[in-house]
Amino acid sequence: FFKKKKKKKKKKKKKKKKKRKKKKKK
């Protein structure tokens, strides 16, 4: 009877997208 090795899943980090502020021309 062999003990089953549990594989640890690597969690992928989600990159947050930065919203660019539009500069208004006068």
PDB file of N, H, CA, C and O in Angstrom:
ATOM      1  N   PHE A   1       0.841  -1.198   0.000  1.00  0.00           N
ATOM      2  CA  PHE A   1       0.000   0.000   0.000  1.00  0.00           C
ATOM      3  C   PHE A   1       0.880   1.254   0.000  1.00  0.00           C
ATOM      4  O   PHE A   1       1.584   1.540   0.969  1.00  0.00           O
ATOM      5  N   PHE A   2       0.822   1.978  -1.092  1.00  0.00           N
ATOM      6  H   PHE A   2       0.251   1.746  -1.879  1.00  0.00           H
ATOM      7  CA  PHE A   2       1.631   3.190  -1.243  1.00  0.00           C
ATOM      8  C   PHE A   2       0.805   4.420  -0.939  1.00  0.00           C
ATOM      9  O   PHE A   2      -0.362   4.539  -1.313  1.00  0.00           O
ATOM     10  N   LYS A   3       1.460   5.320  -0.250  1.00  0.00           N
ATOM     11  H   LYS A   3       2.408   5.223   0.053  1.00  0.00           H
ATOM     12  CA  LYS A   3       0.789   6.588   0.071  1.00  0.00           C
ATOM     13  C   LYS A   3       0.807   7.483  -1.160  1.00  0.00           C
ATOM     14  O   LYS A   3       1.859   7.717  -1.756  1.00  0.00           O
ATOM     15  N   LYS A   4      -0.341   7.971  -1.525  1.00  0.00           N
ATOM     16  H   LYS A   4      -1.195   7.782  -1.041  1.00  0.00           H
ATOM     17  CA  LYS A   4      -0.457   8.814  -2.719  1.00  0.00           C
ATOM     18  C   LYS A   4       0.063  10.217  -2.418  1.00  0.00           C
ATOM     19  O   LYS A   4      -0.336  10.855  -1.444  1.00  0.00           O
ATOM     20  N   LYS A   5       0.964  10.674  -3.280  1.00  0.00           N
ATOM     21  H   LYS A   5       1.288  10.156  -4.071  1.00  0.00           H
ATOM     22  CA  LYS A   5       1.563  12.003  -3.100  1.00  0.00           C
ATOM     23  C   LYS A   5       0.644  13.043  -3.716  1.00  0.00           C
ATOM     24  O   LYS A   5       0.265  12.955  -4.884  1.00  0.00           O
ATOM     25  N   LYS A   6       0.300  14.019  -2.910  1.00  0.00           N
ATOM     26  H   LYS A   6       0.608  14.091  -1.961  1.00  0.00           H
ATOM     27  CA  LYS A   6      -0.596  15.080  -3.383  1.00  0.00           C
ATOM     28  C   LYS A   6       0.223  16.171  -4.047  1.00  0.00           C
ATOM     29  O   LYS A   6       1.154  16.724  -3.461  1.00  0.00           O
ATOM     30  N   LYS A   7      -0.149  16.468  -5.293  1.00  0.00           N
ATOM     31  H   LYS A   7      -0.905  16.018  -5.769  1.00  0.00           H
ATOM     32  CA  LYS A   7       0.572  17.496  -6.048  1.00  0.00           C
ATOM     33  C   LYS A   7      -0.025  18.857  -5.732  1.00  0.00           C
ATOM     34  O   LYS A   7      -1.235  19.069  -5.815  1.00  0.00           O
ATOM     35  N   LYS A   8       0.858  19.766  -5.369  1.00  0.00           N
ATOM     36  H   LYS A   8       1.841  19.594  -5.301  1.00  0.00           H
ATOM     37  CA  LYS A   8       0.417  21.128  -5.030  1.00  0.00           C
ATOM     38  C   LYS A   8       0.329  21.952  -6.299  1.00  0.00           C
ATOM     39  O   LYS A   8       1.291  22.073  -7.057  1.00  0.00           O
ATOM     40  N   LYS A   9      -0.845  22.510  -6.507  1.00  0.00           N
ATOM     41  H   LYS A   9      -1.626  22.412  -5.890  1.00  0.00           H
ATOM     42  CA  LYS A   9      -1.064  23.326  -7.706  1.00  0.00           C
ATOM     43  C   LYS A   9      -0.606  24.747  -7.453  1.00  0.00           C
ATOM     44  O   LYS A   9      -0.940  25.357  -6.438  1.00  0.00           O
ATOM     45  N   LYS A  10       0.164  25.259  -8.397  1.00  0.00           N
ATOM     46  H   LYS A  10       0.435  24.763  -9.222  1.00  0.00           H
ATOM     47  CA  LYS A  10       0.682  26.632  -8.286  1.00  0.00           C
ATOM     48  C   LYS A  10      -0.381  27.600  -8.776  1.00  0.00           C
ATOM     49  O   LYS A  10      -0.911  27.474  -9.880  1.00  0.00           O
ATOM     50  N   LYS A  11      -0.672  28.564  -7.924  1.00  0.00           N
ATOM     51  H   LYS A  11      -0.242  28.667  -7.027  1.00  0.00           H
ATOM     52  CA  LYS A  11      -1.690  29.570  -8.275  1.00  0.00           C
ATOM     53  C   LYS A  11      -1.061  30.688  -9.072  1.00  0.00           C
ATOM     54  O   LYS A  11      -0.040  31.256  -8.686  1.00  0.00           O
ATOM     55  N   LYS A  12      -1.690  30.994 -10.191  1.00  0.00           N
ATOM     56  H   LYS A  12      -2.520  30.533 -10.504  1.00  0.00           H
ATOM     57  CA  LYS A  12      -1.180  32.059 -11.068  1.00  0.00           C
ATOM     58  C   LYS A  12      -1.702  33.392 -10.579  1.00  0.00           C
ATOM     59  O   LYS A  12      -2.898  33.565 -10.341  1.00  0.00           O
ATOM     60  N   LYS A  13      -0.782  34.329 -10.436  1.00  0.00           N
ATOM     61  H   LYS A  13       0.189  34.188 -10.629  1.00  0.00           H
ATOM     62  CA  LYS A  13      -1.146  35.674  -9.968  1.00  0.00           C
ATOM     63  C   LYS A  13      -1.640  36.498 -11.139  1.00  0.00           C
ATOM     64  O   LYS A  13      -0.976  36.617 -12.169  1.00  0.00           O
ATOM     65  N   LYS A  14      -2.816  37.061 -10.955  1.00  0.00           N
ATOM     66  H   LYS A  14      -3.356  36.964 -10.119  1.00  0.00           H
ATOM     67  CA  LYS A  14      -3.412  37.878 -12.025  1.00  0.00           C
ATOM     68  C   LYS A  14      -2.909  39.304 -11.905  1.00  0.00           C
ATOM     69  O   LYS A  14      -2.955  39.913 -10.837  1.00  0.00           O
ATOM     70  N   LYS A  15      -2.429  39.820 -13.023  1.00  0.00           N
ATOM     71  H   LYS A  15      -2.392  39.325 -13.891  1.00  0.00           H
ATOM     72  CA  LYS A  15      -1.898  41.189 -13.059  1.00  0.00           C
ATOM     73  C   LYS A  15      -3.038  42.160 -13.300  1.00  0.00           C
ATOM     74  O   LYS A  15      -3.837  41.992 -14.221  1.00  0.00           O
ATOM     75  N   LYS A  16      -3.097  43.179 -12.453  1.00  0.00           N
ATOM     76  H   LYS A  16      -2.448  43.315 -11.705  1.00  0.00           H
ATOM     77  CA  LYS A  16      -4.148  44.190 -12.577  1.00  0.00           C
ATOM     78  C   LYS A  16      -3.743  45.234 -13.606  1.00  0.00           C
ATOM     79  O   LYS A  16      -2.647  45.791 -13.556  1.00  0.00           O
ATOM     80  N   LYS A  17      -4.645  45.482 -14.530  1.00  0.00           N
ATOM     81  H   LYS A  17      -5.536  45.030 -14.571  1.00  0.00           H
ATOM     82  CA  LYS A  17      -4.377  46.459 -15.596  1.00  0.00           C
ATOM     83  C   LYS A  17      -4.682  47.850 -15.092  1.00  0.00           C
ATOM     84  O   LYS A  17      -5.749  48.117 -14.540  1.00  0.00           O
ATOM     85  N   LYS A  18      -3.714  48.735 -15.297  1.00  0.00           N
ATOM     86  H   LYS A  18      -2.847  48.518 -15.745  1.00  0.00           H
ATOM     87  CA  LYS A  18      -3.863  50.124 -14.853  1.00  0.00           C
ATOM     88  C   LYS A  18      -4.525  50.935 -15.947  1.00  0.00           C
ATOM     89  O   LYS A  18      -4.113  50.895 -17.106  1.00  0.00           O
ATOM     90  N   LYS A  19      -5.550  51.667 -15.569  1.00  0.00           N
ATOM     91  H   LYS A  19      -5.885  51.699 -14.627  1.00  0.00           H
ATOM     92  CA  LYS A  19      -6.278  52.497 -16.528  1.00  0.00           C
ATOM     93  C   LYS A  19      -5.538  53.814 -16.706  1.00  0.00           C
ATOM     94  O   LYS A  19      -5.210  54.501 -15.739  1.00  0.00           O
ATOM     95  N   ARG A  20      -5.286  54.146 -17.959  1.00  0.00           N
ATOM     96  H   ARG A  20      -5.553  53.588 -18.745  1.00  0.00           H
ATOM     97  CA  ARG A  20      -4.559  55.379 -18.288  1.00  0.00           C
ATOM     98  C   ARG A  20      -5.527  56.539 -18.355  1.00  0.00           C
ATOM     99  O   ARG A  20      -6.576  56.477 -18.994  1.00  0.00           O
ATOM    100  N   LYS A  21      -5.135  57.602 -17.671  1.00  0.00           N
ATOM    101  H   LYS A  21      -4.282  57.653 -17.151  1.00  0.00           H
ATOM    102  CA  LYS A  21      -5.971  58.813 -17.651  1.00  0.00           C
ATOM    103  C   LYS A  21      -5.678  59.643 -18.890  1.00  0.00           C
ATOM    104  O   LYS A  21      -4.525  59.946 -19.199  1.00  0.00           O
ATOM    105  N   LYS A  22      -6.732  59.999 -19.585  1.00  0.00           N
ATOM    106  H   LYS A  22      -7.669  59.753 -19.334  1.00  0.00           H
ATOM    107  CA  LYS A  22      -6.589  60.785 -20.817  1.00  0.00           C
ATOM    108  C   LYS A  22      -6.477  62.263 -20.461  1.00  0.00           C
ATOM    109  O   LYS A  22      -7.264  62.803 -19.684  1.00  0.00           O
ATOM    110  N   LYS A  23      -5.487  62.886 -21.048  1.00  0.00           N
ATOM    111  H   LYS A  23      -4.847  62.448 -21.679  1.00  0.00           H
ATOM    112  CA  LYS A  23      -5.249  64.319 -20.810  1.00  0.00           C
ATOM    113  C   LYS A  23      -6.068  65.114 -21.802  1.00  0.00           C
ATOM    114  O   LYS A  23      -5.990  64.904 -23.012  1.00  0.00           O
ATOM    115  N   LYS A  24      -6.856  66.031 -21.266  1.00  0.00           N
ATOM    116  H   LYS A  24      -6.919  66.201 -20.283  1.00  0.00           H
ATOM    117  CA  LYS A  24      -7.712  66.865 -22.119  1.00  0.00           C
ATOM    118  C   LYS A  24      -6.955  68.086 -22.596  1.00  0.00           C
ATOM    119  O   LYS A  24      -6.330  68.805 -21.816  1.00  0.00           O
ATOM    120  N   LYS A  25      -7.027  68.298 -23.898  1.00  0.00           N
ATOM    121  H   LYS A  25      -7.534  67.714 -24.532  1.00  0.00           H
ATOM    122  CA  LYS A  25      -6.350  69.458 -24.509  1.00  0.00           C
ATOM    123  C   LYS A  25      -7.270  70.659 -24.422  1.00  0.00           C
ATOM    124  O   LYS A  25      -8.454  70.588 -24.752  1.00  0.00           O
ATOM    125  N   LYS A  26      -6.696  71.765 -23.969  1.00  0.00           N
ATOM    126  H   LYS A  26      -5.735  71.823 -23.700  1.00  0.00           H
ATOM    127  CA  LYS A  26      -7.470  73.014 -23.816  1.00  0.00           C
ATOM    128  C   LYS A  26      -7.554  73.751 -25.140  1.00  0.00           C
ATOM    129  O   LYS A  26      -8.162  74.819 -25.215  1.00  0.00           O
TER     130      LYS A  26
END
